[in-house]
Amino acid sequence: LTQLVTRGAMESTYYPAYRAHFIESIQGLRNQSPNFWLIYLWSDTEKKWEPLPVGADSFSVKDGHNLAWAYTDTTVKGYHERLTTPLPPVQP
C-alpha cells in the first residue's frame, strides 16, 4: 500500500526474522536518528492518531481505516501524541 501511495518513492529493508519491512525513506526523506518514519492509525473514538499495534506488514487494512506515515522525532516525550488532526485521504 505504501509503495502504491508513494508511487514507488520509498525505500525499505526486509527482515526475514520478523517477516517485516523497515521503512528507510519516503519521498526522498531518509531516516536519520532520532527521526524515523512511523505509521499511525486514526482513531475516531479517541479523535487522535495512534501507533499501529503491529508492524505495517502485519496490519490488515479495513474499509474506513485512515493510515498516515509521519516523520517523527523519537526523542520527544509523548511524540506519538502530537499528531492530533486527521490528514486528508490520498488517492493512489
N, C-alpha and C positions, 0 to 999 in steps of 0.2 A: 504494500500500500504506500509506504513512504517513497519508494522508488517511483511509483506512478505519479504521485502528487508533486514530487520534485523534478519530474521529467528526467530522472536519472542523475540529477545533480547532487549525488550523495556518495559517500564512501563508507564502507563498513568492514569489519573484520569478523569472520565467523569463528566461534569457539566450539568445536565438537563436543567437548566435555560438558558444556552447558546447553548444547543444541540451540544456540542463540547467537545473534549478531550484536556487535557493539558498534554503534554509530560513531564514526570518526569525524565526518564533516557533512554539512548540509549547505547547499548553495555556495560552496567555497569557504564557508566559515568552519575552521577546524577546531576540535577540542584543544584547549591549551590550559592545563591545570592552573587555577582551580575551576575553570569554566568548561562545562560539559553539556552536550545535548541530552536532555531528559524528556521523557514523554509523559503527558498528563491526560487525564480523562475528566471532562466537565461533569460535575455532579449537580443536577437540577435540584436535588433535595437540599444540599449544603450551599448551593449557589457559589461554588468555587471550583478551581482546578485541583484535582487530587492526583498524586503519582499513581501510575498503574500498579496494581497489586502483584503483577508478574511482568516478566520481560515482554517486549513488544512481539517477539516471535511466538510467545505462548498465549497471547491475548486474542480472544475471539471477538471480533468486531460485530456488533449487532446494529440493526436499524435504529437510528436515533442517537447513537454514540457520537460524541464530538471529541476528537483527539487533537492534541497540539504538541509539537516539539518546541521546547524552549531552551535557548542557550543560557545556562544557569550558572551563576557564581555559587559554588557549593560551600564556600566558607562563610556565607552569610547565614546567621542563625535563622531558622524558620524559612529558608529560601523557597521551599515549595508552597508556602502560604502567601507569597507575594503576588501570585497570579490570581486575580480576583474577578476579571471580566471575561466573558466568553469571546472568542475570536470569530470573525465571520467565516462561514464554510468556504473551503477551497474546492473548486470544480476541476477534476483532473482532465 
